[in-house]
Amino acid sequence: MDAWLGADTGLLKGVSVSRKQAVNFSSSSRLSREREVRVLSWAGPGETELLVGSVDGLVRTFSAEKGTFTSSRRCGEPREGCFSGLHALGSAMVTCTEKGTVRVWKEDSDEHVTEVRAGEHVHRMRPSPSDPHKVATGGKENPLKIWDLQNPDKPVFSAKNLRDNWLDLRQPHWVKDMAFIPETDKVVTCTGHHQVHVFDPSTPRRRPVLQAVFGDVPLTALSLPADGNTVVVANTQGQVALLDLRMGLLVCGALKGATGSVRALQCHQSLPLVASCGLDRFLRIHSLRDRKLQHKVYLKSRLNCLLFSSRDPNADAQPVKVKEEEDEEEDEVWDGMERVHEAGERYEETGETEEGEEEEGGNAKEEEGGNAKEEEEGNAKENKEGNAKENKSINEEEGRNAKVVVEAWSADKEEESAKEEAKSAGEEEKVTETTVKTKRKADVKKEQKKKKRKKD
């Protein structure tokens, strides 16, 4: 396998990028978020065994040769947080949790021999490639510290906070990842405030000797190539960039392709390659020379961590031979079927054409052409007559519909006029009745006046 990856479903995935194949390995019969793989490390220099740290506090040993988990031990409790670092120290093992507890475990023992309190909210622990007894830790509001596990009383180096900004406000710590620069004492870190810092413990200065800003979102991971002159950083938006340490952390290229937050980066030990994985479920391998994407494998699960093998992933892989089964019955059926040729192109199996066949083909072609022409003319005539009849019937139907509409409109008009006449007649009757009543009242009043006059 060229790369090993840990998923949030508890699976360990082995990938052969040359064959575009991935194999899932699990220590249990069912998947669970409680077994989410957070850290991976080689158990030795031979790369034959892996150490797999999960959320439930267990560290399992996986044999790459056998393809199975061989052992497991409990190296922490869930209340101490997830693992933030894991690596082999000879036959022993070093673990670190988010609560800041760094422990050294003996081989085949559940008791730790050394314990270091590195502070709260430790996000990452990385060992020194030159001295495995020296580790670096850092996290949120927990500055970079370098520890010597042989003398764990106090850190060898503790970084100092940056100077206050132009508003005299304190700048917070948030170390997300770090790495030791080869053949030096320097350490490069990336922060959740999209900053890249270089510290030099060999000088009295505890603040960064180099610092730069990349992007506008938190950085999540970094890795150093074998030459140690550049650093690869990635952030939560999937942006991966190459920064030059010799030019004051100047951005000298971008590695495109990622579409989600990158959670892990690792450069090849000897080749100019870098592998990345994250929430978009892809393993990507880029070339650091031309910054082009070399390999891309979809792995179906969100990925947390990875290990890049020291073998060359671009080595020619042996092709997988797949034996094609022949169906004899199907072949017999096809052989027994009559061979169909286009008109005028009938040939014998030998490829030779005889004169008689050519003449027959020509006559047949002429007859077919004449028949086709007559058929076309007849069809055109029939279509024309049919269209005319159809148009005529459509016109007649439209005329009938129009007549019906006119009659309905006339009936509506007559009904409206009748209503208006009735209304006017009713109003006239009302006026006549009112006039009669008024006259009667007037006559009654006149008679009453006459009677009064007579009495007087």
Secondary structure as UniProt FT lines:
FT   STRAND          3..7
FT   TURN            8..9
FT   STRAND          12..16
FT   TURN            17..20
FT   STRAND          21..25
FT   HELIX           33..35
FT   STRAND          37..42
FT   TURN            45..46
FT   STRAND          49..54
FT   TURN            55..56
FT   STRAND          58..63
FT   TURN            64..67
FT   STRAND          68..74
FT   HELIX           78..80
FT   STRAND          83..89
FT   TURN            90..91
FT   STRAND          92..97
FT   TURN            98..99
FT   STRAND          101..105
FT   TURN            107..108
FT   STRAND          112..117
FT   STRAND          122..127
FT   TURN            132..133
FT   STRAND          134..140
FT   STRAND          142..148
FT   TURN            149..150
FT   TURN            152..153
FT   STRAND          157..158
FT   TURN            166..167
FT   STRAND          174..180
FT   TURN            182..183
FT   STRAND          187..191
FT   TURN            192..193
FT   STRAND          195..199
FT   TURN            201..202
FT   STRAND          210..213
FT   STRAND          219..223
FT   TURN            226..227
FT   STRAND          230..235
FT   TURN            236..237
FT   STRAND          240..244
FT   TURN            245..248
FT   STRAND          250..255
FT   STRAND          262..267
FT   STRAND          273..278
FT   TURN            279..280
FT   STRAND          282..287
FT   TURN            288..290
FT   STRAND          293..298
FT   STRAND          303..308
FT   TURN            313..314
FT   HELIX           328..336
FT   TURN            343..344
FT   TURN            349..350
FT   HELIX           355..455
//
